[in-house]
Amino acid sequence: MRTLRISSVILLAFTSSLLAQTNEATTNSNPVVAYIYVGNNTKPGQISAFSAEKNGSIESVSGSPFATAASQAIVVSSSFLFGTDGTNIAVFKRSSDGALHESSTINGVAHNPITEGSAVFLLTLDRTADSLYAVELNFDGADNDGYAEFANLHDGKIAFRDNTNTSVAFDSLLHFSENDEFAYGGGADCGLIGWEILAFHRTSTGELVFFDPGNTVPPGSFICPIAEATSAKGFLAVMYGPAETGSKQNIITYRITSTGGLEEITTSVITTDFTNLSLPSLQFDPTGNFLAAAGDNGVEIFKINSEGLLTPLGHVVEPSVIFVGALWDTAGHLYAISDSALYVFTLGSAGLTLVGSPRPVSNAAWLAVLPAP
């Protein structure tokens, strides 16, 4: 009788190949779907970085947290992260594993009409990440604000391009339409102005040109827009309410026209349980179908239909937590931060579900999320 013998070398090779295939299958079934960055306002500052897997679990990126003075107002693109210390704007190169390496800095207020007393407050990237826009507080003296426009050179540096005009209302984040042609914001300082939704044309060179979108004012007395969000379905949602402490906030939606104008959807007003929200606090998911509102009473999700009407989806989650920011990835996860932790939620047919326990992050203040390719 012939005995079949398998050499140890062949057996080892076969076993190694099988294990590799098993590990690869396991890895591919739960791939990294996003990188999350959390900045703080402390001095010295730092940015904590995490990778998120398909099942919602998160892991710290090697080397995190990253020490930097420019840990405020962070925004992220596929290759770079941008932050500020209130005066300078720093550019960080991103490694493939999500790690950060500071590449360059530029004085963010150097081109303001009056530099003394001015400060970089908020940063926004357009949808192509070719342009970076900085809110400049006290841009031309006290309470006269503006936007500074910088070109992203895609080599680890940015270059100043231009400034907008001056206004007491130019102090909010910008939200770009799906085609990147229009940007919208809202006057955040209701001590100086009343209702005003800002609108800008974005030119091919990244310049912002202010125009009147023709929006109408919802019913109410001395109401203030405090947060906005644009949907891939062609809508603008605005959180607003009376400018008195403790007043409940509403959401109204507008249809964005082909020329960038805003058409009020008069029957769209919906009341929320929020009385105070921090930026950024109103965000549509990438599909444009779901709107997240995060603030002083947890996080709530709304579904928007083809007519621009919002319907609550599920119930408010973590209602005892004060959130200061919330952003989506493309895999159905919502990431939100309080001042002490990072939360991960998954979106289902019944609303949001918290994944695991919140990850402690001390002095969390700014959130940026980059979906993995």
C-alpha positions in Angstrom: 0.0 0.0 0.0 1.3 3.4 -1.0 1.2 5.9 1.8 0.6 9.6 0.8 3.0 11.9 2.6 2.8 15.7 2.6 6.0 17.4 3.3 6.1 19.8 6.2 7.1 22.6 3.9 4.0 22.1 1.7 1.8 21.8 4.7 3.2 24.9 6.2 2.7 26.8 3.0 -0.9 25.6 2.7 -1.7 26.5 6.3 -0.2 29.9 5.9 -2.1 30.6 2.8 -5.4 29.5 4.4 -4.8 31.7 7.4 -3.9 34.7 5.2 -7.2 34.2 3.2 -9.1 33.9 6.5 -7.5 37.1 7.9 -8.1 38.9 4.6 -11.8 37.9 4.6 -12.1 39.0 8.2 -10.5 42.3 7.5 -12.5 43.0 4.4 -15.7 42.2 6.2 -15.1 45.0 8.6 -12.9 47.6 6.8 -12.0 51.1 7.9 -14.8 53.4 6.7 -13.7 56.8 8.1 -11.1 58.7 10.0 -12.3 61.0 12.8 -10.3 64.0 14.2 -11.2 65.8 17.4 -9.5 69.1 18.3 -9.5 71.0 21.6 -9.2 74.6 22.7 -6.5 74.0 25.4 -3.0 75.4 25.3 -0.9 73.6 24.3 -3.5 72.1 21.9 -3.8 68.6 20.5 -5.8 66.7 17.9 -7.0 63.2 18.6 -7.3 60.9 15.6 -9.4 57.7 15.3 -10.2 55.1 12.6 -13.7 53.8 12.4 -14.6 50.4 11.1 -17.7 49.3 9.3 -19.3 47.9 12.5 -18.9 51.3 14.2 -15.9 50.4 16.4 -13.1 52.9 16.6 -9.4 52.7 17.3 -6.8 55.4 18.1 -4.5 56.2 15.2 -0.9 55.5 16.0 0.8 58.6 17.5 -2.5 60.1 18.5 -3.1 62.6 20.1 -1.0 64.9 18.0 0.4 68.0 19.8 -0.2 71.3 17.9 -1.1 74.9 18.6 -3.5 74.8 15.6 -6.1 72.5 17.1 -9.2 74.7 16.6 -11.8 74.9 13.8 -10.3 71.8 12.1 -11.5 70.6 8.6 -10.2 67.7 6.6 -9.7 66.6 3.0 -8.4 63.4 1.5 -4.8 64.4 1.9 -4.7 67.2 4.4 -6.1 68.6 7.6 -6.4 72.3 8.4 -6.6 74.0 11.8 -5.9 77.3 13.5 -4.8 78.7 16.8 -6.8 81.9 16.2 -4.1 83.7 14.3 -2.2 81.2 12.2 -3.6 78.5 9.9 -1.7 75.2 9.8 -1.7 72.5 7.1 -1.2 68.9 8.1 -0.4 66.1 5.7 -2.3 62.9 6.3 -0.7 59.5 6.2 -2.6 56.6 4.8 -3.2 55.3 8.3 -4.7 58.7 9.3 -1.6 60.1 11.2 -0.9 63.8 11.0 2.3 65.6 10.1 2.4 69.4 10.3 3.5 70.7 6.9 3.2 74.5 6.9 1.7 77.5 8.6 0.5 80.9 7.4 -0.6 84.0 9.2 -4.4 83.9 8.7 -5.1 87.6 9.6 -2.2 89.2 7.8 -4.4 90.5 4.9 -7.2 91.9 7.1 -7.8 95.6 6.7 -7.2 95.9 10.5 -5.1 93.1 11.9 -5.0 94.3 15.5 -7.7 92.5 17.5 -8.8 90.3 14.6 -8.8 86.5 14.7 -9.5 83.4 12.7 -12.7 81.9 14.1 -14.0 79.1 11.7 -12.7 77.3 8.7 -14.7 75.8 5.8 -13.6 73.8 2.7 -15.6 73.8 -0.5 -16.7 70.5 -1.9 -13.6 70.1 -4.1 -11.2 71.1 -1.2 -9.5 73.5 -3.6 -10.5 76.5 -1.5 -10.3 77.2 2.2 -12.5 79.9 3.7 -11.7 81.5 7.1 -14.1 83.5 9.2 -12.2 86.6 10.3 -13.6 88.2 13.4 -13.1 91.9 13.8 -11.8 91.8 10.2 -12.1 95.6 9.8 -12.5 96.7 13.4 -14.8 95.6 16.2 -17.8 93.4 15.0 -17.0 94.0 11.3 -16.3 90.5 10.1 -15.4 88.9 6.8 -14.2 85.8 5.0 -10.6 85.3 3.9 -10.2 83.1 0.8 -7.1 80.8 0.5 -6.2 78.4 -2.3 -5.3 74.9 -1.3 -2.1 74.2 -3.3 -2.4 70.4 -2.6 1.2 70.2 -1.7 1.0 70.9 2.1 0.6 74.7 1.7 -2.2 77.3 1.2 -1.9 80.7 -0.4 -4.0 83.8 0.3 -6.2 84.8 -2.6 -8.8 87.4 -1.6 -11.1 88.8 1.0 -14.9 89.3 0.9 -16.6 92.5 1.9 -17.2 93.4 5.6 -20.4 92.6 7.5 -21.5 92.0 11.1 -23.2 88.9 9.7 -20.1 87.3 8.1 -19.3 85.1 11.1 -20.7 81.6 10.3 -19.7 78.4 8.7 -20.4 78.1 5.0 -22.5 75.3 3.5 -22.0 74.6 -0.2 -24.7 73.4 -2.7 -24.2 70.0 -4.3 -22.8 71.6 -7.5 -20.3 73.8 -5.4 -21.6 76.9 -7.1 -23.3 78.5 -4.1 -22.5 78.9 -0.4 -24.9 79.7 2.4 -24.5 80.8 6.0 -26.4 82.6 8.7 -25.8 85.5 11.0 -24.7 84.0 14.3 -24.7 87.2 16.3 -28.3 88.1 16.9 -27.3 90.9 19.3 -26.4 92.9 16.2 -28.7 91.7 13.5 -32.0 89.9 13.0 -32.9 87.3 10.4 -30.4 87.0 7.6 -29.4 84.0 5.5 -26.1 84.7 3.6 -25.6 83.6 0.1 -22.5 83.7 -2.1 -21.7 82.7 -5.7 -18.4 80.7 -5.8 -16.5 81.6 -8.9 -14.2 79.2 -10.8 -11.2 80.7 -9.0 -12.8 80.3 -5.6 -13.9 83.9 -5.0 -17.0 84.4 -3.0 -19.5 87.0 -4.4 -22.3 88.0 -2.1 -25.9 88.1 -3.4 -29.4 88.2 -2.1 -31.0 84.8 -2.2 -34.5 86.3 -1.7 -35.4 84.2 1.4 -38.4 85.1 3.4 -38.6 85.3 7.2 -40.5 82.6 9.1 -43.2 83.8 11.5 -42.1 84.9 15.0 -40.6 87.8 16.9 -36.9 88.6 16.7 -35.9 85.2 15.4 -32.3 84.2 14.7 -30.8 81.6 12.3 -28.2 79.7 14.3 -27.3 76.7 12.1 -27.7 75.7 8.5 -27.1 72.5 6.3 -27.3 71.8 2.6 -28.8 68.6 1.2 -27.6 66.7 -1.8 -31.3 66.7 -2.8 -31.2 70.5 -3.4 -32.5 71.8 0.0 -31.2 74.2 2.6 -32.3 73.5 6.2 -32.1 76.3 8.8 -32.3 76.0 12.5 -33.8 79.1 14.1 -35.7 80.5 17.0 -36.3 83.4 19.3 -33.0 85.0 20.5 -33.8 84.4 24.1 -32.1 81.9 26.4 -34.1 78.7 26.8 -36.3 79.3 23.7 -37.1 76.1 21.7 -35.6 76.1 18.2 -37.4 75.3 14.9 -36.2 74.0 11.5 -37.4 75.4 8.2 -36.4 74.2 4.8 -35.8 76.0 1.5 -35.5 74.8 -2.1 -32.2 75.9 -3.8 -33.0 77.2 -7.3 -30.8 76.9 -10.3 -29.6 80.5 -9.8 -28.9 79.9 -6.1 -32.1 81.6 -4.8 -34.0 80.2 -1.9 -37.7 79.3 -2.1 -39.3 78.9 1.3 -41.2 75.7 1.8 -43.9 77.3 4.0 -45.3 74.0 5.4 -41.9 72.7 6.4 -41.5 74.3 9.9 -40.9 71.7 12.6 -40.3 72.3 16.3 -37.4 70.6 18.1 -36.5 70.1 21.8 -33.3 72.0 21.4 -32.8 75.4 23.1 -29.2 76.0 22.4 -26.9 74.6 19.7 -23.2 74.9 19.0 -21.5 74.9 15.6 -21.5 72.6 13.7 -24.8 71.2 14.8 -27.0 70.7 11.8 -25.8 68.2 9.2 -27.3 66.2 6.3 -25.9 62.8 5.5 -24.1 62.3 2.2 -27.3 61.0 0.5 -29.2 64.2 1.5 -32.0 62.1 2.9 -31.3 62.4 6.7 -30.7 65.5 8.8 -28.9 65.3 12.2 -29.4 68.0 14.8 -27.1 67.8 17.8 -27.2 70.2 20.8 -28.0 70.7 24.4 -30.6 67.8 24.6 -28.9 65.0 22.7 -29.1 64.1 19.0 -32.2 63.9 16.8 -32.6 62.6 13.2 -35.1 63.8 10.6 -35.9 62.3 7.3 -36.6 64.7 4.4 -38.9 63.8 1.5 -38.9 65.0 -2.1 -41.1 68.0 -1.2 -38.6 69.2 1.4 -40.7 68.2 4.5 -39.0 66.8 7.6 -40.2 64.0 9.7 -38.6 62.8 13.0 -37.0 59.4 12.7 -36.9 57.5 16.0 -36.4 59.3 19.3 -33.8 61.7 20.7 -30.7 59.8 21.7 -28.4 60.7 24.7 -30.8 63.5 25.8 -28.8 64.3 28.9 -25.6 65.1 26.9 -24.7 68.5 25.5 -23.2 68.0 22.1 -21.0 70.5 20.3 -20.7 68.9 16.9 -21.9 66.0 14.7 -20.8 64.8 11.3 -21.6 61.8 9.0 -19.5 59.3 7.1 -20.7 57.4 4.0 -21.4 54.1 5.8 -24.4 55.2 7.9 -22.5 56.4 11.0 -22.9 59.7 12.8 -20.1 60.9 15.0 -20.8 63.4 17.7 -18.7 65.1 20.4 -19.5 66.5 23.8 -16.8 68.4 25.6 -15.4 65.2 27.1 -16.1 62.3 24.7 -16.6 61.0 21.1 -19.8 59.1 20.4 -20.5 56.8 17.4 -24.1 56.1 16.2 -25.4 53.9 13.5 -28.5 54.9 11.4 -31.3 52.4 11.1 -34.9 52.3 10.1 -35.8 53.3 13.7 -33.3 56.1 14.0 -29.9 56.2 15.8 -28.3 53.5 17.9 -25.2 54.2 20.1 -22.3 51.9 19.2 -20.4 50.8 22.3 -19.3 53.3 25.0 -18.3 56.9 24.3 -14.5 57.3 23.8 -13.2 59.9 26.4 -11.5 62.9 24.7 -10.7 65.7 27.1 -11.7 69.3 26.2 -13.2 68.2 22.9 -14.3 71.2 20.9 -13.9 70.6 17.1 -14.8 67.7 14.9 -13.7 66.6 11.4 -14.7 63.4 9.6 -13.1 61.9 6.5 -14.9 59.0 4.9 -12.4 56.3 3.7 -12.2 55.9 -0.1 
